[in-house]
Amino acid sequence: MTGRNFVASLQHLLKSSRRAQTTVLVTVGLVAMLGISALAVDVGELWTTRHLMQTAADAGALAGVDAITIGQTTLDDITMAADAATAQNGFTNNSGTAVNPSTVTVTVVNPPTTGPYANNTNAVQVTVAQVQPTFFMRVLGWKSVPVSAQATALTTSGGSCVYALNPTASGTISFSGNGSMNSSCGVYDDSNSSSALIVGGTSTLTAPLVGVVGGTTINGGGSSPPTSGIAAFGDPLAWVPEPTGYSCSSFPGTKVNSSTTLSQGTYCGGIKITGSNTNVTFNPGTYVIDGGGLTITGGTVRGSGVTFYLTGVNKAASNPQDYAGVNINGGTVNLSAPCDNSGGGIEGMLFFQDRSITSGVGSVINGNTGSTFTGALYFPTTSLSYAGTSGADQYTYLVANTLTITGTTTIGNNYSCLANGNLIKDAALVF
């Protein structure tokens, strides 16, 4: 081979080698680009799915804690509430989803066994898991990827203590004349009326927050800036169990016009206290008032650790056995609810209306400057007209179908005496 031919052959070989190298590099580059694309597309899909799972887990944990706040404390009840919430958010336990036939697993734990809230019976942990298929990543050997999300929620002390529950009435919370309220805790109005909250004349409403489902009418008076259009809500004390085991065959009523001490029990036909010189003490415990209601028009009345449960025939009061509420319009009255259940009363509950009443008359509590009312004034299906004050460094809940403030009212929120803390709980995500 001549030198010229050798040089020509060498040049041809080098050109072929460069073409081969280029082909290899291009092929490798394409595979890498496909792998990156696969990761980008599939990881994006998996991330979106996990975000949806997290939303479902959050909703499930909050629903489980909500069940606890209304007294549903068995794991079955908590799990049922949590499963319903995750299903509403697209992940039903033991079922596939609209885009993935793989089985969803929803695990509900109360109390959690690990983490910062381990063994806390007021905490609920929810985990949502499902195996997700891949698409482009299959060429790299990954046909499916397990995906899960977890959330933990906890009961927290509620920030509000005044609730009007009627969902449609105008003036569900209203102020009469120069009525005023200074509340250490929030005020909630469930009515969707355009005038759900009415503050007029020289009336004032001062509270850390005022939430109204519907609208407000504030003319001439003053108010903490209300927030309209909040979500509708339920009865915050619906979880408190009602007394049982009482009965009446006759309804003579108990009339008191002299100094005396009364003890817990069933009072058929009501209790009526009159007379400016009357001095009445209620011993601790639960007073079931079956028909006739509780009326105080004079004297000095006191009771510590007491619960008054008001029931009767479900009709407006015209007979002794018919339901009647509370009528306090005179005298100096100092009443406080039990701090716990040990003395026979119901923790935190001062006045407790039978929830089955739908046609009973409303209640009027008009305390003078020396009167105090500590505890829950709970009239979920009847009206309450109120002017009163919490005991010193104590608390009051006002929960009624409709609420009218008629005088100077002060609401405290010191729940330190309650064995289980604030009766009204909220649910919060904590982990």
C-alpha positions in Angstrom: 0.0 0.0 0.0 1.4 3.3 -1.0 1.7 6.1 1.6 -1.1 8.1 -0.2 -3.5 5.1 0.0 -2.7 4.5 3.7 -3.4 8.1 4.5 -6.8 7.9 2.6 -7.8 4.7 4.5 -6.9 6.3 7.8 -9.0 9.4 7.1 -12.0 7.2 6.1 -11.7 5.2 9.4 -11.6 8.3 11.5 -14.7 9.7 9.8 -16.6 6.4 10.4 -15.5 6.4 14.1 -16.7 9.9 14.6 -20.1 9.0 13.1 -20.4 6.0 15.4 -19.4 8.1 18.4 -22.0 10.8 17.5 -24.7 8.1 17.1 -23.9 6.7 20.5 -23.9 10.1 22.1 -27.2 11.0 20.5 -28.8 7.7 21.6 -27.6 8.1 25.2 -28.8 11.7 25.2 -32.2 10.7 23.9 -32.5 8.0 26.6 -31.5 10.5 29.3 -34.0 13.0 28.0 -36.7 10.4 27.9 -35.9 9.4 31.5 -36.0 13.1 32.6 -39.3 13.6 30.8 -40.6 10.4 32.4 -39.6 11.6 35.8 -41.1 15.1 35.2 -44.4 13.8 34.0 -44.9 10.9 36.4 -43.5 12.8 39.5 -45.8 15.7 38.7 -48.8 13.3 38.6 -47.7 11.6 41.8 -47.2 15.0 43.5 -50.7 16.1 42.4 -52.2 12.9 43.8 -50.4 13.2 47.1 -51.6 16.8 47.4 -55.2 15.6 46.9 -54.6 12.8 49.5 -53.3 15.4 52.0 -56.5 17.4 51.6 -58.5 14.2 52.3 -56.3 13.3 55.3 -56.7 16.8 56.7 -60.5 16.7 56.3 -60.6 13.2 57.9 -58.6 14.2 60.9 -60.6 17.3 61.5 -63.9 15.3 61.1 -62.7 12.8 63.6 -61.9 15.5 66.2 -65.2 17.2 65.5 -66.8 13.9 66.5 -64.9 14.0 69.8 -66.1 17.6 70.4 -69.7 16.5 70.3 -69.2 13.5 72.5 -68.7 10.7 70.0 -65.6 9.3 71.6 -65.6 5.6 70.5 -63.2 4.7 67.8 -66.0 3.4 65.6 -67.7 6.8 65.7 -64.5 8.7 65.1 -63.6 6.4 62.2 -67.0 6.7 60.6 -66.7 10.5 60.7 -63.2 10.5 59.3 -64.0 8.0 56.6 -67.0 10.1 55.5 -64.8 13.2 55.2 -62.0 11.4 53.2 -64.7 9.9 50.9 -66.1 13.4 50.3 -62.6 14.4 49.2 -62.3 11.6 46.7 -60.6 8.8 48.7 -63.0 6.1 50.0 -61.6 3.5 52.3 -61.4 0.0 50.7 -62.4 1.3 47.2 -60.7 2.7 44.1 -60.9 6.2 42.9 -62.3 7.6 39.7 -58.9 7.4 37.9 -57.2 4.5 39.8 -58.8 1.1 40.6 -56.2 0.4 43.2 -57.6 0.0 46.7 -57.5 3.1 49.0 -56.6 2.5 52.6 -57.7 5.0 55.2 -56.3 4.4 58.7 -57.8 6.2 61.7 -55.9 6.2 65.0 -57.2 7.6 68.3 -55.1 8.3 70.3 -52.0 8.4 68.0 -49.3 5.9 69.0 -46.3 7.9 67.8 -45.3 11.5 67.4 -45.8 14.6 69.7 -49.5 13.7 70.4 -49.0 10.0 71.2 -51.5 8.8 73.8 -53.5 12.1 73.6 -57.1 10.9 73.5 -58.2 14.3 72.1 -56.0 13.8 69.0 -56.9 11.9 65.8 -54.4 10.7 63.2 -55.5 9.8 59.7 -53.4 8.2 57.0 -54.6 7.9 53.4 -52.6 5.5 51.1 -53.0 4.1 47.6 -50.6 2.5 45.1 -50.4 4.8 42.0 -49.6 3.5 38.5 -46.8 5.1 36.4 -46.7 5.8 32.7 -43.4 6.9 31.2 -41.4 5.5 34.2 -42.4 2.0 33.2 -39.5 2.0 30.7 -37.2 2.5 33.6 -38.7 -0.4 35.5 -41.1 1.4 37.9 -44.6 0.2 37.1 -46.2 1.6 40.3 -45.4 3.7 43.3 -47.0 3.7 46.8 -48.2 7.2 47.8 -49.6 8.3 51.2 -50.4 11.3 53.3 -51.0 11.7 57.0 -52.6 14.4 59.2 -53.2 14.8 62.9 -55.9 17.1 64.5 -56.5 18.0 68.1 -59.4 19.5 70.1 -58.6 23.1 71.1 -60.5 25.5 73.4 -63.2 27.3 71.4 -62.8 31.0 71.0 -66.5 31.9 71.1 -69.2 31.6 73.8 -72.2 33.4 72.5 -74.3 31.5 69.9 -77.7 32.2 68.3 -78.8 29.0 66.4 -81.9 30.0 64.4 -80.9 29.6 60.8 -83.4 32.0 59.2 -84.8 34.6 61.6 -84.2 38.3 61.4 -82.6 39.6 64.6 -81.4 36.2 65.7 -79.1 38.3 67.9 -80.6 41.7 68.7 -80.2 44.5 71.2 -83.1 46.2 72.8 -83.1 49.8 73.9 -79.7 50.6 75.3 -78.7 47.0 75.8 -74.9 46.4 75.6 -72.6 43.4 75.7 -69.0 43.3 76.5 -67.7 39.8 75.8 -64.3 38.4 76.4 -65.0 35.7 73.7 -66.5 35.6 70.3 -70.2 35.9 69.2 -71.7 33.7 66.4 -75.0 34.2 64.6 -76.2 31.3 62.4 -79.1 33.1 60.6 -78.8 33.7 56.9 -81.2 36.6 57.1 -80.0 39.9 55.7 -80.6 41.4 59.2 -79.4 38.4 61.3 -77.6 40.7 63.7 -79.3 44.0 64.8 -77.6 46.6 66.9 -79.5 49.8 67.1 -80.1 52.9 69.2 -77.4 53.4 71.8 -76.6 49.7 72.0 -73.1 48.4 71.7 -71.5 45.0 71.1 -67.9 44.5 71.9 -66.2 41.2 71.4 -62.9 39.8 70.0 -64.8 38.5 66.9 -68.4 38.7 65.6 -69.3 36.2 62.9 -72.6 36.2 61.1 -73.9 33.8 58.4 -76.2 36.4 56.9 -76.1 40.2 57.1 -76.2 42.9 59.8 -78.2 46.0 60.6 -76.2 48.4 62.7 -77.9 51.8 63.1 -76.8 54.4 65.6 -75.2 51.9 67.9 -71.6 50.6 68.0 -70.2 47.1 67.3 -67.0 45.3 66.9 -66.6 44.9 63.2 -68.7 41.9 62.2 -67.7 39.3 59.6 -70.6 38.4 57.4 -71.0 35.4 55.2 -69.3 32.9 57.6 -70.1 29.2 57.2 -73.3 27.9 58.9 -72.6 26.0 62.1 -74.3 23.7 64.5 -75.1 23.5 68.2 -71.8 23.7 70.1 -73.2 22.0 73.2 -75.1 19.2 71.4 -72.7 16.7 72.8 -73.7 17.3 76.5 -75.9 14.4 77.7 -79.3 15.2 79.1 -80.5 13.9 82.5 -82.6 10.8 82.6 -84.5 8.7 85.2 -87.0 11.4 86.4 -90.8 11.2 86.4 -93.9 13.1 87.6 -97.4 11.8 88.1 -98.8 15.1 89.4 -97.6 18.7 89.1 -98.2 20.6 92.4 -95.4 23.1 91.9 -93.1 24.5 94.6 -93.9 28.0 95.8 -91.3 29.7 98.1 -92.0 33.0 99.8 -89.8 32.6 102.9 -86.2 31.7 103.7 -85.4 28.1 102.9 -82.8 25.7 101.5 -83.7 23.5 98.5 -81.9 20.3 97.5 -81.5 18.6 94.1 -84.3 16.4 92.8 -87.3 16.5 90.5 -89.7 19.5 90.9 -93.0 18.7 89.3 -94.9 21.8 88.2 -91.9 24.2 88.6 -90.3 26.4 91.3 -91.6 29.9 92.0 -89.7 32.2 94.4 -91.3 35.5 95.5 -91.1 38.1 98.2 -88.5 40.8 98.8 -87.3 39.3 102.1 -87.1 35.7 100.8 -83.6 34.1 101.2 -83.2 30.9 99.2 -80.2 28.6 98.9 -79.9 25.9 96.3 -77.7 23.0 97.4 -75.3 21.6 94.8 -76.8 19.1 92.3 -79.2 18.8 89.4 -82.7 20.2 89.7 -85.1 18.7 87.1 -88.0 21.1 86.6 -90.7 19.1 84.9 -93.3 21.7 83.8 -93.9 25.1 85.2 -90.3 26.4 84.8 -88.2 28.4 87.2 -89.6 31.9 88.3 -87.7 34.3 90.6 -89.3 37.7 91.2 -87.7 38.8 94.5 -85.5 38.1 97.4 -82.0 36.8 97.6 -81.2 33.5 95.7 -77.9 31.7 95.7 -76.6 28.4 94.5 -73.2 27.0 93.8 -72.6 23.9 91.7 -76.2 23.7 90.4 -77.8 22.7 87.2 -81.4 23.4 86.3 -82.8 21.1 83.7 -86.0 22.4 82.2 -88.5 20.0 80.6 -92.2 19.3 80.4 -95.0 18.6 77.9 -94.0 20.0 74.5 -96.4 22.9 74.2 -96.6 26.5 75.3 -97.1 26.8 79.0 -100.8 27.0 80.1 -100.9 23.9 82.3 -98.6 23.0 85.2 -97.1 20.1 83.3 -96.3 22.1 80.2 -92.8 23.3 79.5 -91.8 26.7 80.8 -88.4 28.3 80.8 -86.6 30.6 83.2 -88.1 33.9 84.3 -85.8 35.9 86.6 -87.0 39.5 86.9 -86.3 40.7 90.4 -84.2 40.0 93.4 -80.5 39.4 93.7 -79.6 36.1 92.1 -76.1 34.5 92.2 -76.0 31.1 90.6 -73.0 29.1 89.3 -72.8 25.8 87.5 -70.7 22.8 88.7 -67.0 22.7 88.0 -67.3 18.9 87.6 -69.8 16.1 87.8 -68.9 14.9 91.2 -71.7 16.7 93.1 -74.6 15.5 91.0 -74.7 18.5 88.7 -73.6 18.7 85.1 -70.2 20.2 84.5 -70.5 23.8 83.2 -74.3 23.7 82.7 -76.4 26.2 84.7 -79.7 26.3 82.7 -80.3 23.3 80.4 -83.4 23.2 78.2 -84.7 19.9 77.1 -83.7 19.7 73.4 -87.0 18.1 72.4 -89.0 21.2 73.1 -90.2 22.9 69.9 -93.2 25.0 71.0 -92.3 26.2 74.5 -92.2 29.7 75.7 -88.9 31.6 75.9 -86.8 32.6 78.9 -86.1 36.0 80.4 -83.1 36.5 82.7 -82.9 40.1 83.9 -80.4 40.2 86.7 -79.9 43.4 88.7 -76.4 44.9 89.3 -75.7 42.4 92.1 -76.7 39.3 90.2 -74.3 36.9 88.6 -74.7 33.9 86.3 -71.8 31.5 85.8 -72.1 28.6 83.4 -74.0 27.7 80.3 -77.4 29.3 79.7 -78.5 26.8 77.1 -81.8 27.2 75.3 -81.1 25.6 71.9 -84.7 25.7 70.6 -86.3 28.6 72.5 -85.6 32.3 72.8 -83.5 34.0 75.5 -83.8 37.6 76.6 -80.8 38.4 78.8 -79.1 41.0 80.9 -76.6 39.7 83.3 -73.0 39.3 84.4 -70.5 36.4 84.8 -69.2 35.8 88.3 -65.9 37.5 89.2 -63.1 35.8 87.1 -65.7 33.3 85.8 -67.4 32.5 82.6 -70.8 32.4 80.8 -72.0 30.7 77.7 -75.1 32.0 76.0 -76.5 29.5 73.5 -80.1 30.1 72.4 -82.3 29.8 69.4 -82.6 33.6 69.4 -80.9 36.0 71.7 -82.0 39.5 72.8 -79.7 41.6 75.0 -81.8 44.0 77.1 -79.4 45.6 79.5 -75.7 45.8 80.5 -74.2 42.4 79.9 -70.7 41.2 80.7 -69.4 37.8 79.5 -66.3 36.3 81.0 -64.2 33.5 79.7 -62.2 32.2 82.6 -62.8 28.4 82.4 -60.1 27.4 85.0 -62.6 25.9 87.4 -63.9 23.4 84.8 -62.4 20.0 85.3 -62.3 19.3 81.5 -61.7 22.9 80.4 -63.8 24.9 78.0 -67.1 23.1 77.1 -67.0 24.4 73.6 -64.2 22.8 71.6 -62.8 23.5 68.1 -60.7 21.2 65.9 -57.3 22.2 64.6 -54.7 20.6 62.5 -51.5 20.2 64.4 -49.3 17.9 62.4 
